[in-house]
Amino acid sequence: MRRASCVLILLAVSVPAAAQVVEIGAGIGRGCIGDSSGFCGDETGPMWAIHSSVWLDDTFEMGARFAVLPLPDVNYSVAHDDRFSAADDPAIRQLARIDVTGRERSRRIISGEATYHFPSEHPVGFLLGLGVGVKSNRTFQSCVPTGCERLMPILSSPVGHLASRTPNLTIIIGASGRIKRRIEMRGGIRLHNFAGEESSTTEIFFTTGYRFGHR
């Protein structure tokens, strides 16, 4: 997966000499993270993205895309249990509980995408695409009372800025249409790591792109 994503992203950002049309654009939509009960859980919010692409002809497009889903802060408490005894400070071992906060949370997806725009006699036509890349979860984790940071690596993860990265597979379904000569608009749904529970992201997207070139 990692090798395939690197190849596709490199192809997407490298404009071939024969390419005549390049597109740059941005979009906004709605995203949500999956959970064990289905493909869309309680963590949801606005999701924005930027992209650049090369149109190899009037139907086939290859591009690179960066999308961000900001997430709300989370707060939870950990009650005293046997793990507290592993702390190297007697005062920390006696704590009744610690309170943990996760701030500046987000899910970020970088991918190379290949999209086919089906020919249509109408202004709007169907599109289907596939993308491969990397998904990262980011947060800033803190805790109270003082000294709890020495216990956090034992309970879950250290305090401070945290990031995790995993491969990401995207399925794209939607519609696109040309507005005037150089403005391309599209919308639809992106399924990232579909049916992957907490690793999945469902995105409803709306994108506008400006085309540079002669076709």
HELIX and SHEET records of a PDB file:
HELIX    1   1 ARG A    2  VAL A   13  1                                  12    
HELIX    2   2 ASP A   82  ALA A   86  5                                   5    
HELIX    3   3 PRO A   90  ARG A   93  1                                   4    
HELIX    4   4 CYS A  148  ARG A  150  5                                   3    
HELIX    5   5 MET A  152  LEU A  155  1                                   4    
HELIX    6   6 GLU A  197  SER A  199  5                                   3    
SHEET    1   A 9 VAL A  74  ALA A  79  0                                        
SHEET    2   A 9 ARG A  97  HIS A 117 -1                                        
SHEET    3   A 9 PHE A  60  LEU A  71 -1                                        
SHEET    4   A 9 THR A  44  TRP A  55 -1                                        
SHEET    5   A 9 VAL A  21  ILE A  33 -1                                        
SHEET    6   A 9 THR A 201  GLY A 213 -1                                        
SHEET    7   A 9 ILE A 183  HIS A 192 -1                                        
SHEET    8   A 9 GLY A 160  ILE A 179 -1                                        
SHEET    9   A 9 VAL A 124  VAL A 144 -1                                        
END                                                                             
